[in-house]
Amino acid sequence: MGLKNVGDDKSVDMKDIKMEAPEMGGFRGWLKYFSIVGKVSPVPDGMKFGEIPEGVMRLGATFVVDRNEIIYQYNDKVPGDHPVPAEVLEVVKTEVKTKKAKLFSFF
């Protein structure tokens, strides 16, 4: 699948990426967030303060799957990156039309 970590893709200049903190509802929202994230985030044994777990750096992806076939894959370039929804829908529509054409060509 080729998922990468933040900074692996040297074609992306991280200086050009503007990342902003989400609106969490003020100080109370941030306290609530940190109290929960600490409970659900795995920390590997032997990890020192200030080190970042590998999973935090892992970028995500968007897939469209038809049974055992990946018909669309978009790898995030930075955290919060995502494909244009209309492009993903177009891939799905085209795939559906192609499958219907193949199905009806038997008759």
Biopython code that builds the backbone (N, CA, C, O; Angstrom):
import numpy as np
from Bio.PDB.StructureBuilder import StructureBuilder

atoms = [
    (1, "MET", "N", (0.814, -1.192, 0.000)),
    (1, "MET", "CA", (0.000, 0.000, 0.000)),
    (1, "MET", "C", (0.856, 1.254, 0.000)),
    (1, "MET", "O", (0.419, 2.300, -0.479)),
    (2, "GLY", "N", (2.049, 1.166, 0.521)),
    (2, "GLY", "CA", (2.965, 2.290, 0.445)),
    (2, "GLY", "C", (2.648, 3.456, 1.358)),
    (2, "GLY", "O", (2.926, 4.598, 0.992)),
    (3, "LEU", "N", (2.079, 3.221, 2.533)),
    (3, "LEU", "CA", (1.816, 4.329, 3.448)),
    (3, "LEU", "C", (3.137, 4.822, 4.027)),
    (3, "LEU", "O", (4.026, 4.027, 4.331)),
    (4, "LYS", "N", (3.255, 6.118, 4.174)),
    (4, "LYS", "CA", (4.508, 6.722, 4.610)),
    (4, "LYS", "C", (4.333, 7.434, 5.943)),
    (4, "LYS", "O", (3.228, 7.558, 6.472)),
    (5, "ASN", "N", (5.455, 7.894, 6.462)),
    (5, "ASN", "CA", (5.460, 8.725, 7.656)),
    (5, "ASN", "C", (5.583, 10.189, 7.248)),
    (5, "ASN", "O", (6.033, 10.497, 6.144)),
    (6, "VAL", "N", (5.185, 11.079, 8.134)),
    (6, "VAL", "CA", (5.356, 12.508, 7.897)),
    (6, "VAL", "C", (6.839, 12.759, 7.645)),
    (6, "VAL", "O", (7.691, 12.328, 8.422)),
    (7, "GLY", "N", (7.138, 13.457, 6.556)),
    (7, "GLY", "CA", (8.514, 13.799, 6.235)),
    (7, "GLY", "C", (9.210, 12.832, 5.298)),
    (7, "GLY", "O", (10.284, 13.152, 4.788)),
    (8, "ASP", "N", (8.632, 11.648, 5.049)),
    (8, "ASP", "CA", (9.251, 10.678, 4.143)),
    (8, "ASP", "C", (9.260, 11.162, 2.698)),
    (8, "ASP", "O", (10.227, 10.938, 1.970)),
    (9, "ASP", "N", (8.188, 11.821, 2.285)),
    (9, "ASP", "CA", (8.061, 12.282, 0.899)),
    (9, "ASP", "C", (8.812, 13.601, 0.751)),
    (9, "ASP", "O", (8.324, 14.653, 1.166)),
    (10, "LYS", "N", (9.989, 13.539, 0.164)),
    (10, "LYS", "CA", (10.841, 14.728, 0.049)),
    (10, "LYS", "C", (10.317, 15.724, -0.983)),
    (10, "LYS", "O", (10.811, 16.849, -1.058)),
    (11, "SER", "N", (9.311, 15.323, -1.788)),
    (11, "SER", "CA", (8.737, 16.267, -2.757)),
    (11, "SER", "C", (7.788, 17.255, -2.080)),
    (11, "SER", "O", (7.411, 18.263, -2.678)),
    (12, "VAL", "N", (7.403, 16.970, -0.841)),
    (12, "VAL", "CA", (6.526, 17.867, -0.081)),
    (12, "VAL", "C", (7.400, 18.712, 0.840)),
    (12, "VAL", "O", (8.078, 18.181, 1.719)),
    (13, "ASP", "N", (7.381, 20.016, 0.638)),
    (13, "ASP", "CA", (8.146, 20.932, 1.480)),
    (13, "ASP", "C", (7.287, 21.288, 2.692)),
    (13, "ASP", "O", (6.321, 22.042, 2.582)),
    (14, "MET", "N", (7.648, 20.744, 3.830)),
    (14, "MET", "CA", (6.851, 20.929, 5.042)),
    (14, "MET", "C", (6.790, 22.401, 5.470)),
    (14, "MET", "O", (5.887, 22.780, 6.215)),
    (15, "LYS", "N", (7.727, 23.234, 5.017)),
    (15, "LYS", "CA", (7.688, 24.662, 5.359)),
    (15, "LYS", "C", (6.490, 25.342, 4.700)),
    (15, "LYS", "O", (5.999, 26.356, 5.196)),
    (16, "ASP", "N", (6.019, 24.783, 3.579)),
    (16, "ASP", "CA", (4.886, 25.376, 2.862)),
    (16, "ASP", "C", (3.535, 24.930, 3.415)),
    (16, "ASP", "O", (2.494, 25.441, 3.001)),
    (17, "ILE", "N", (3.549, 23.987, 4.339)),
    (17, "ILE", "CA", (2.314, 23.442, 4.897)),
    (17, "ILE", "C", (1.932, 24.237, 6.131)),
    (17, "ILE", "O", (2.716, 24.365, 7.071)),
    (18, "LYS", "N", (0.719, 24.769, 6.117)),
    (18, "LYS", "CA", (0.229, 25.518, 7.273)),
    (18, "LYS", "C", (-0.700, 24.593, 8.062)),
    (18, "LYS", "O", (-1.796, 24.258, 7.613)),
    (19, "MET", "N", (-0.244, 24.196, 9.225)),
    (19, "MET", "CA", (-1.053, 23.320, 10.075)),
    (19, "MET", "C", (-1.559, 24.142, 11.247)),
    (19, "MET", "O", (-0.805, 24.890, 11.870)),
    (20, "GLU", "N", (-2.837, 23.994, 11.537)),
    (20, "GLU", "CA", (-3.448, 24.743, 12.626)),
    (20, "GLU", "C", (-4.071, 23.783, 13.626)),
    (20, "GLU", "O", (-4.552, 22.710, 13.263)),
    (21, "ALA", "N", (-4.055, 24.176, 14.858)),
    (21, "ALA", "CA", (-4.713, 23.382, 15.892)),
    (21, "ALA", "C", (-6.226, 23.464, 15.696)),
    (21, "ALA", "O", (-6.750, 24.524, 15.352)),
    (22, "PRO", "N", (-6.926, 22.358, 15.911)),
    (22, "PRO", "CA", (-8.387, 22.392, 15.766)),
    (22, "PRO", "C", (-9.038, 23.176, 16.900)),
    (22, "PRO", "O", (-8.439, 23.365, 17.959)),
    (23, "GLU", "N", (-10.243, 23.621, 16.676)),
    (23, "GLU", "CA", (-11.015, 24.293, 17.726)),
    (23, "GLU", "C", (-11.499, 23.217, 18.690)),
    (23, "GLU", "O", (-12.266, 22.332, 18.310)),
    (24, "MET", "N", (-11.052, 23.297, 19.928)),
    (24, "MET", "CA", (-11.363, 22.258, 20.919)),
    (24, "MET", "C", (-12.316, 22.746, 22.004)),
    (24, "MET", "O", (-12.595, 22.009, 22.950)),
    (25, "GLY", "N", (-12.811, 23.952, 21.889)),
    (25, "GLY", "CA", (-13.716, 24.447, 22.916)),
    (25, "GLY", "C", (-12.987, 25.092, 24.080)),
    (25, "GLY", "O", (-13.435, 25.021, 25.224)),
    (26, "GLY", "N", (-11.875, 25.714, 23.784)),
    (26, "GLY", "CA", (-11.145, 26.429, 24.824)),
    (26, "GLY", "C", (-10.302, 25.520, 25.701)),
    (26, "GLY", "O", (-10.036, 24.367, 25.361)),
    (27, "PHE", "N", (-9.891, 26.062, 26.832)),
    (27, "PHE", "CA", (-8.993, 25.364, 27.750)),
    (27, "PHE", "C", (-9.591, 24.041, 28.237)),
    (27, "PHE", "O", (-8.899, 23.024, 28.292)),
    (28, "ARG", "N", (-10.879, 24.064, 28.588)),
    (28, "ARG", "CA", (-11.538, 22.839, 29.084)),
    (28, "ARG", "C", (-11.538, 21.740, 28.024)),
    (28, "ARG", "O", (-11.331, 20.566, 28.333)),
    (29, "GLY", "N", (-11.771, 22.131, 26.773)),
    (29, "GLY", "CA", (-11.768, 21.159, 25.683)),
    (29, "GLY", "C", (-10.414, 20.500, 25.521)),
    (29, "GLY", "O", (-10.327, 19.290, 25.312)),
    (30, "TRP", "N", (-9.345, 21.301, 25.619)),
    (30, "TRP", "CA", (-8.000, 20.744, 25.513)),
    (30, "TRP", "C", (-7.681, 19.829, 26.685)),
    (30, "TRP", "O", (-7.061, 18.783, 26.495)),
    (31, "LEU", "N", (-8.092, 20.200, 27.891)),
    (31, "LEU", "CA", (-7.870, 19.326, 29.050)),
    (31, "LEU", "C", (-8.577, 17.984, 28.859)),
    (31, "LEU", "O", (-8.011, 16.928, 29.140)),
    (32, "LYS", "N", (-9.808, 18.040, 28.383)),
    (32, "LYS", "CA", (-10.561, 16.805, 28.139)),
    (32, "LYS", "C", (-9.860, 15.951, 27.079)),
    (32, "LYS", "O", (-9.725, 14.737, 27.230)),
    (33, "TYR", "N", (-9.423, 16.604, 26.015)),
    (33, "TYR", "CA", (-8.731, 15.892, 24.939)),
    (33, "TYR", "C", (-7.496, 15.178, 25.472)),
    (33, "TYR", "O", (-7.320, 13.984, 25.229)),
    (34, "PHE", "N", (-6.638, 15.897, 26.197)),
    (34, "PHE", "CA", (-5.394, 15.294, 26.686)),
    (34, "PHE", "C", (-5.653, 14.206, 27.718)),
    (34, "PHE", "O", (-4.878, 13.254, 27.809)),
    (35, "SER", "N", (-6.723, 14.322, 28.497)),
    (35, "SER", "CA", (-7.018, 13.264, 29.465)),
    (35, "SER", "C", (-7.457, 11.986, 28.755)),
    (35, "SER", "O", (-7.192, 10.888, 29.244)),
    (36, "ILE", "N", (-8.117, 12.112, 27.622)),
    (36, "ILE", "CA", (-8.574, 10.935, 26.873)),
    (36, "ILE", "C", (-7.445, 10.359, 26.023)),
    (36, "ILE", "O", (-7.228, 9.147, 26.020)),
    (37, "VAL", "N", (-6.730, 11.214, 25.309)),
    (37, "VAL", "CA", (-5.698, 10.730, 24.381)),
    (37, "VAL", "C", (-4.600, 9.970, 25.130)),
    (37, "VAL", "O", (-4.034, 9.017, 24.596)),
    (38, "GLY", "N", (-4.303, 10.377, 26.335)),
    (38, "GLY", "CA", (-3.300, 9.677, 27.126)),
    (38, "GLY", "C", (-3.722, 8.267, 27.487)),
    (38, "GLY", "O", (-2.878, 7.383, 27.637)),
    (39, "LYS", "N", (-5.014, 8.049, 27.628)),
    (39, "LYS", "CA", (-5.526, 6.726, 27.997)),
    (39, "LYS", "C", (-5.592, 5.778, 26.805)),
    (39, "LYS", "O", (-5.413, 4.571, 26.961)),
    (40, "VAL", "N", (-5.848, 6.318, 25.618)),
    (40, "VAL", "CA", (-6.056, 5.457, 24.453)),
    (40, "VAL", "C", (-4.836, 5.354, 23.542)),
    (40, "VAL", "O", (-4.843, 4.564, 22.598)),
    (41, "SER", "N", (-3.799, 6.128, 23.805)),
    (41, "SER", "CA", (-2.606, 6.102, 22.960)),
    (41, "SER", "C", (-1.586, 5.118, 23.515)),
    (41, "SER", "O", (-1.122, 5.270, 24.646)),
    (42, "PRO", "N", (-1.237, 4.110, 22.721)),
    (42, "PRO", "CA", (-0.224, 3.167, 23.203)),
    (42, "PRO", "C", (1.168, 3.808, 23.235)),
    (42, "PRO", "O", (1.566, 4.492, 22.292)),
    (43, "VAL", "N", (1.887, 3.583, 24.307)),
    (43, "VAL", "CA", (3.253, 4.077, 24.421)),
    (43, "VAL", "C", (4.157, 2.851, 24.547)),
    (43, "VAL", "O", (4.034, 2.082, 25.500)),
    (44, "PRO", "N", (5.067, 2.671, 23.583)),
    (44, "PRO", "CA", (5.951, 1.501, 23.630)),
    (44, "PRO", "C", (6.809, 1.478, 24.894)),
    (44, "PRO", "O", (7.195, 2.527, 25.411)),
    (45, "ASP", "N", (7.102, 0.278, 25.385)),
    (45, "ASP", "CA", (7.982, 0.141, 26.550)),
    (45, "ASP", "C", (9.345, 0.743, 26.241)),
    (45, "ASP", "O", (9.866, 0.579, 25.138)),
    (46, "GLY", "N", (9.911, 1.424, 27.195)),
    (46, "GLY", "CA", (11.240, 1.986, 27.038)),
    (46, "GLY", "C", (11.273, 3.321, 26.310)),
    (46, "GLY", "O", (12.351, 3.865, 26.071)),
    (47, "MET", "N", (10.126, 3.848, 25.958)),
    (47, "MET", "CA", (10.101, 5.134, 25.254)),
    (47, "MET", "C", (10.438, 6.254, 26.228)),
    (47, "MET", "O", (9.913, 6.304, 27.340)),
    (48, "LYS", "N", (11.320, 7.153, 25.797)),
    (48, "LYS", "CA", (11.749, 8.262, 26.641)),
    (48, "LYS", "C", (10.866, 9.478, 26.406)),
    (48, "LYS", "O", (10.272, 9.634, 25.339)),
    (49, "PHE", "N", (10.789, 10.335, 27.419)),
    (49, "PHE", "CA", (10.011, 11.564, 27.317)),
    (49, "PHE", "C", (10.512, 12.390, 26.143)),
    (49, "PHE", "O", (11.718, 12.582, 25.985)),
    (50, "GLY", "N", (9.595, 12.877, 25.324)),
    (50, "GLY", "CA", (9.942, 13.695, 24.170)),
    (50, "GLY", "C", (10.044, 12.912, 22.869)),
    (50, "GLY", "O", (10.016, 13.505, 21.791)),
    (51, "GLU", "N", (10.163, 11.586, 22.953)),
    (51, "GLU", "CA", (10.187, 10.765, 21.742)),
    (51, "GLU", "C", (8.762, 10.642, 21.197)),
    (51, "GLU", "O", (7.792, 10.678, 21.953)),
    (52, "ILE", "N", (8.654, 10.500, 19.900)),
    (52, "ILE", "CA", (7.343, 10.402, 19.263)),
    (52, "ILE", "C", (7.126, 8.967, 18.790)),
    (52, "ILE", "O", (7.943, 8.443, 18.033)),
    (53, "PRO", "N", (6.038, 8.321, 19.221)),
    (53, "PRO", "CA", (5.765, 6.963, 18.749)),
    (53, "PRO", "C", (5.606, 6.928, 17.224)),
    (53, "PRO", "O", (5.058, 7.857, 16.630)),
    (54, "GLU", "N", (6.086, 5.858, 16.605)),
    (54, "GLU", "CA", (6.047, 5.730, 15.146)),
    (54, "GLU", "C", (4.636, 5.903, 14.600)),
    (54, "GLU", "O", (4.459, 6.506, 13.541)),
    (55, "GLY", "N", (3.639, 5.393, 15.293)),
    (55, "GLY", "CA", (2.258, 5.473, 14.819)),
    (55, "GLY", "C", (1.722, 6.887, 14.697)),
    (55, "GLY", "O", (0.817, 7.141, 13.903)),
    (56, "VAL", "N", (2.271, 7.807, 15.475)),
    (56, "VAL", "CA", (1.838, 9.200, 15.425)),
    (56, "VAL", "C", (2.267, 9.838, 14.105)),
    (56, "VAL", "O", (1.590, 10.727, 13.586)),
    (57, "MET", "N", (3.378, 9.385, 13.576)),
    (57, "MET", "CA", (3.938, 9.955, 12.354)),
    (57, "MET", "C", (3.357, 9.326, 11.081)),
    (57, "MET", "O", (3.604, 9.824, 9.982)),
    (58, "ARG", "N", (2.599, 8.255, 11.214)),
    (58, "ARG", "CA", (2.081, 7.526, 10.048)),
    (58, "ARG", "C", (0.978, 8.316, 9.376)),
    (58, "ARG", "O", (0.039, 8.771, 10.030)),
    (59, "LEU", "N", (1.094, 8.476, 8.070)),
    (59, "LEU", "CA", (0.063, 9.146, 7.274)),
    (59, "LEU", "C", (-1.006, 8.137, 6.868)),
    (59, "LEU", "O", (-0.743, 6.936, 6.810)),
    (60, "GLY", "N", (-2.186, 8.618, 6.594)),
    (60, "GLY", "CA", (-3.293, 7.758, 6.211)),
    (60, "GLY", "C", (-3.479, 7.696, 4.707)),
    (60, "GLY", "O", (-2.646, 8.166, 3.933)),
    (61, "ALA", "N", (-4.587, 7.106, 4.320)),
    (61, "ALA", "CA", (-4.916, 6.972, 2.901)),
    (61, "ALA", "C", (-6.412, 6.764, 2.758)),
    (61, "ALA", "O", (-7.109, 6.463, 3.726)),
    (62, "THR", "N", (-6.890, 6.928, 1.541)),
    (62, "THR", "CA", (-8.292, 6.680, 1.204)),
    (62, "THR", "C", (-8.314, 5.593, 0.145)),
    (62, "THR", "O", (-7.579, 5.663, -0.840)),
    (63, "PHE", "N", (-9.151, 4.593, 0.345)),
    (63, "PHE", "CA", (-9.258, 3.488, -0.594)),
    (63, "PHE", "C", (-10.696, 3.305, -1.036)),
    (63, "PHE", "O", (-11.626, 3.545, -0.265)),
    (64, "VAL", "N", (-10.879, 2.878, -2.283)),
    (64, "VAL", "CA", (-12.160, 2.357, -2.756)),
    (64, "VAL", "C", (-11.859, 0.928, -3.162)),
    (64, "VAL", "O", (-10.988, 0.678, -3.996)),
    (65, "VAL", "N", (-12.587, -0.011, -2.566)),
    (65, "VAL", "CA", (-12.325, -1.427, -2.769)),
    (65, "VAL", "C", (-13.566, -2.098, -3.339)),
    (65, "VAL", "O", (-14.685, -1.856, -2.886)),
    (66, "ASP", "N", (-13.352, -2.942, -4.336)),
    (66, "ASP", "CA", (-14.419, -3.761, -4.905)),
    (66, "ASP", "C", (-14.012, -5.213, -4.719)),
    (66, "ASP", "O", (-13.179, -5.743, -5.454)),
    (67, "ARG", "N", (-14.608, -5.835, -3.733)),
    (67, "ARG", "CA", (-14.259, -7.193, -3.327)),
    (67, "ARG", "C", (-12.776, -7.260, -2.972)),
    (67, "ARG", "O", (-12.374, -6.696, -1.954)),
    (68, "ASN", "N", (-11.957, -7.925, -3.770)),
    (68, "ASN", "CA", (-10.533, -8.063, -3.470)),
    (68, "ASN", "C", (-9.655, -7.114, -4.287)),
    (68, "ASN", "O", (-8.432, -7.256, -4.293)),
    (69, "GLU", "N", (-10.256, -6.167, -4.963)),
    (69, "GLU", "CA", (-9.522, -5.279, -5.850)),
    (69, "GLU", "C", (-9.578, -3.838, -5.341)),
    (69, "GLU", "O", (-10.651, -3.313, -5.041)),
    (70, "ILE", "N", (-8.416, -3.215, -5.251)),
    (70, "ILE", "CA", (-8.360, -1.791, -4.919)),
    (70, "ILE", "C", (-8.528, -1.038, -6.234)),
    (70, "ILE", "O", (-7.683, -1.128, -7.124)),
    (71, "ILE", "N", (-9.633, -0.291, -6.348)),
    (71, "ILE", "CA", (-9.882, 0.439, -7.597)),
    (71, "ILE", "C", (-9.467, 1.912, -7.486)),
    (71, "ILE", "O", (-9.417, 2.619, -8.492)),
    (72, "TYR", "N", (-9.174, 2.366, -6.276)),
    (72, "TYR", "CA", (-8.720, 3.741, -6.078)),
    (72, "TYR", "C", (-7.909, 3.797, -4.796)),
    (72, "TYR", "O", (-8.296, 3.215, -3.783)),
    (73, "GLN", "N", (-6.787, 4.498, -4.841)),
    (73, "GLN", "CA", (-5.976, 4.716, -3.650)),
    (73, "GLN", "C", (-5.405, 6.120, -3.693)),
    (73, "GLN", "O", (-4.824, 6.532, -4.697)),
    (74, "TYR", "N", (-5.571, 6.846, -2.611)),
    (74, "TYR", "CA", (-5.002, 8.187, -2.464)),
    (74, "TYR", "C", (-4.207, 8.205, -1.164)),
    (74, "TYR", "O", (-4.784, 8.056, -0.087)),
    (75, "ASN", "N", (-2.903, 8.382, -1.250)),
    (75, "ASN", "CA", (-2.059, 8.448, -0.060)),
    (75, "ASN", "C", (-1.950, 9.896, 0.400)),
    (75, "ASN", "O", (-1.628, 10.782, -0.392)),
    (76, "ASP", "N", (-2.220, 10.135, 1.683)),
    (76, "ASP", "CA", (-2.100, 11.476, 2.241)),
    (76, "ASP", "C", (-0.652, 11.944, 2.155)),
    (76, "ASP", "O", (0.274, 11.164, 2.380)),
    (77, "LYS", "N", (-0.463, 13.210, 1.831)),
    (77, "LYS", "CA", (0.873, 13.789, 1.748)),
    (77, "LYS", "C", (1.293, 14.403, 3.080)),
    (77, "LYS", "O", (2.475, 14.418, 3.426)),
    (78, "VAL", "N", (0.313, 14.905, 3.816)),
    (78, "VAL", "CA", (0.531, 15.506, 5.132)),
    (78, "VAL", "C", (-0.686, 15.165, 5.998)),
    (78, "VAL", "O", (-1.724, 14.779, 5.461)),
    (79, "PRO", "N", (-0.582, 15.300, 7.330)),
    (79, "PRO", "CA", (-1.756, 15.067, 8.166)),
    (79, "PRO", "C", (-2.911, 15.981, 7.755)),
    (79, "PRO", "O", (-2.718, 17.177, 7.537)),
    (80, "GLY", "N", (-4.090, 15.417, 7.654)),
    (80, "GLY", "CA", (-5.273, 16.192, 7.286)),
    (80, "GLY", "C", (-5.507, 16.262, 5.793)),
    (80, "GLY", "O", (-6.532, 16.783, 5.355)),
    (81, "ASP", "N", (-4.578, 15.749, 5.003)),
    (81, "ASP", "CA", (-4.733, 15.722, 3.548)),
    (81, "ASP", "C", (-5.795, 14.680, 3.184)),
    (81, "ASP", "O", (-5.960, 13.678, 3.879)),
    (82, "HIS", "N", (-6.497, 14.926, 2.109)),
    (82, "HIS", "CA", (-7.509, 13.966, 1.642)),
    (82, "HIS", "C", (-7.793, 14.239, 0.173)),
    (82, "HIS", "O", (-7.529, 15.333, -0.324)),
    (83, "PRO", "N", (-8.334, 13.236, -0.523)),
    (83, "PRO", "CA", (-8.662, 13.458, -1.933)),
    (83, "PRO", "C", (-9.886, 14.344, -2.075)),
    (83, "PRO", "O", (-10.644, 14.545, -1.126)),
    (84, "VAL", "N", (-10.061, 14.865, -3.268)),
    (84, "VAL", "CA", (-11.263, 15.644, -3.570)),
    (84, "VAL", "C", (-12.421, 14.648, -3.665)),
    (84, "VAL", "O", (-12.372, 13.739, -4.494)),
    (85, "PRO", "N", (-13.459, 14.797, -2.839)),
    (85, "PRO", "CA", (-14.556, 13.827, -2.840)),
    (85, "PRO", "C", (-15.173, 13.587, -4.221)),
    (85, "PRO", "O", (-15.522, 12.453, -4.549)),
    (86, "ALA", "N", (-15.309, 14.626, -5.023)),
    (86, "ALA", "CA", (-15.904, 14.470, -6.358)),
    (86, "ALA", "C", (-15.059, 13.539, -7.230)),
    (86, "ALA", "O", (-15.606, 12.782, -8.032)),
    (87, "GLU", "N", (-13.745, 13.587, -7.083)),
    (87, "GLU", "CA", (-12.871, 12.698, -7.852)),
    (87, "GLU", "C", (-13.057, 11.246, -7.434)),
    (87, "GLU", "O", (-13.080, 10.352, -8.279)),
    (88, "VAL", "N", (-13.190, 11.012, -6.139)),
    (88, "VAL", "CA", (-13.410, 9.650, -5.652)),
    (88, "VAL", "C", (-14.750, 9.129, -6.162)),
    (88, "VAL", "O", (-14.839, 7.989, -6.619)),
    (89, "LEU", "N", (-15.778, 9.947, -6.088)),
    (89, "LEU", "CA", (-17.099, 9.537, -6.570)),
    (89, "LEU", "C", (-17.075, 9.249, -8.067)),
    (89, "LEU", "O", (-17.745, 8.326, -8.529)),
    (90, "GLU", "N", (-16.325, 10.017, -8.818)),
    (90, "GLU", "CA", (-16.219, 9.793, -10.265)),
    (90, "GLU", "C", (-15.582, 8.431, -10.555)),
    (90, "GLU", "O", (-16.013, 7.727, -11.468)),
    (91, "VAL", "N", (-14.567, 8.063, -9.790)),
    (91, "VAL", "CA", (-13.942, 6.752, -9.944)),
    (91, "VAL", "C", (-14.962, 5.650, -9.669)),
    (91, "VAL", "O", (-15.036, 4.665, -10.403)),
    (92, "VAL", "N", (-15.743, 5.823, -8.611)),
    (92, "VAL", "CA", (-16.762, 4.826, -8.258)),
    (92, "VAL", "C", (-17.821, 4.740, -9.351)),
    (92, "VAL", "O", (-18.193, 3.641, -9.761)),
    (93, "LYS", "N", (-18.310, 5.879, -9.829)),
    (93, "LYS", "CA", (-19.330, 5.886, -10.889)),
    (93, "LYS", "C", (-18.813, 5.198, -12.151)),
    (93, "LYS", "O", (-19.526, 4.405, -12.765)),
    (94, "THR", "N", (-17.592, 5.498, -12.532)),
    (94, "THR", "CA", (-16.997, 4.880, -13.718)),
    (94, "THR", "C", (-16.878, 3.373, -13.532)),
    (94, "THR", "O", (-17.168, 2.604, -14.449)),
    (95, "GLU", "N", (-16.456, 2.959, -12.362)),
    (95, "GLU", "CA", (-16.322, 1.519, -12.076)),
    (95, "GLU", "C", (-17.673, 0.820, -12.137)),
    (95, "GLU", "O", (-17.777, -0.280, -12.678)),
    (96, "VAL", "N", (-18.701, 1.445, -11.589)),
    (96, "VAL", "CA", (-20.050, 0.859, -11.613)),
    (96, "VAL", "C", (-20.542, 0.733, -13.055)),
    (96, "VAL", "O", (-21.093, -0.299, -13.435)),
    (97, "LYS", "N", (-20.346, 1.776, -13.851)),
    (97, "LYS", "CA", (-20.764, 1.735, -15.261)),
    (97, "LYS", "C", (-20.029, 0.629, -16.008)),
    (97, "LYS", "O", (-20.635, -0.095, -16.798)),
    (98, "THR", "N", (-18.736, 0.495, -15.765)),
    (98, "THR", "CA", (-17.933, -0.540, -16.420)),
    (98, "THR", "C", (-18.422, -1.926, -16.032)),
    (98, "THR", "O", (-18.543, -2.806, -16.885)),
    (99, "LYS", "N", (-18.702, -2.122, -14.758)),
    (99, "LYS", "CA", (-19.182, -3.428, -14.274)),
    (99, "LYS", "C", (-20.542, -3.751, -14.885)),
    (99, "LYS", "O", (-20.788, -4.889, -15.283)),
    (100, "LYS", "N", (-21.433, -2.749, -14.963)),
    (100, "LYS", "CA", (-22.749, -2.975, -15.560)),
    (100, "LYS", "C", (-22.615, -3.321, -17.041)),
    (100, "LYS", "O", (-23.307, -4.210, -17.535)),
    (101, "ALA", "N", (-21.725, -2.620, -17.753)),
    (101, "ALA", "CA", (-21.511, -2.890, -19.174)),
    (101, "ALA", "C", (-21.014, -4.316, -19.360)),
    (101, "ALA", "O", (-21.465, -5.007, -20.273)),
    (102, "LYS", "N", (-20.104, -4.767, -18.522)),
    (102, "LYS", "CA", (-19.586, -6.137, -18.603)),
    (102, "LYS", "C", (-20.679, -7.145, -18.294)),
    (102, "LYS", "O", (-20.774, -8.187, -18.944)),
    (103, "LEU", "N", (-21.496, -6.838, -17.310)),
    (103, "LEU", "CA", (-22.575, -7.737, -16.919)),
    (103, "LEU", "C", (-23.582, -7.898, -18.039)),
    (103, "LEU", "O", (-23.996, -9.016, -18.346)),
    (104, "PHE", "N", (-23.985, -6.787, -18.658)),
    (104, "PHE", "CA", (-24.995, -6.846, -19.698)),
    (104, "PHE", "C", (-24.443, -7.311, -21.038)),
    (104, "PHE", "O", (-25.224, -7.641, -21.931)),
    (105, "SER", "N", (-23.136, -7.349, -21.209)),
    (105, "SER", "CA", (-22.572, -7.823, -22.478)),
    (105, "SER", "C", (-22.719, -9.334, -22.624)),
    (105, "SER", "O", (-22.510, -9.871, -23.712)),
    (106, "PHE", "N", (-23.073, -10.017, -21.558)),
    (106, "PHE", "CA", (-23.282, -11.470, -21.621)),
    (106, "PHE", "C", (-24.635, -11.826, -22.257)),
    (106, "PHE", "O", (-24.825, -12.960, -22.696)),
    (107, "PHE", "N", (-25.567, -10.882, -22.310)),
    (107, "PHE", "CA", (-26.917, -11.188, -22.784)),
    (107, "PHE", "C", (-27.109, -10.853, -24.237)),
    (107, "PHE", "O", (-28.196, -11.056, -24.779)),
]
sb = StructureBuilder()
sb.init_structure("model")
sb.init_model(0)
sb.init_chain("A")
sb.init_seg("    ")
for serial, (resi, resn, name, xyz) in enumerate(atoms, 1):
    if name == "N":
        sb.init_residue(resn, " ", resi, " ")
    sb.init_atom(name, np.array(xyz, "f"), 0.0, 1.0, " ", f" {name:<3s}", serial, name[0])
structure = sb.get_structure()
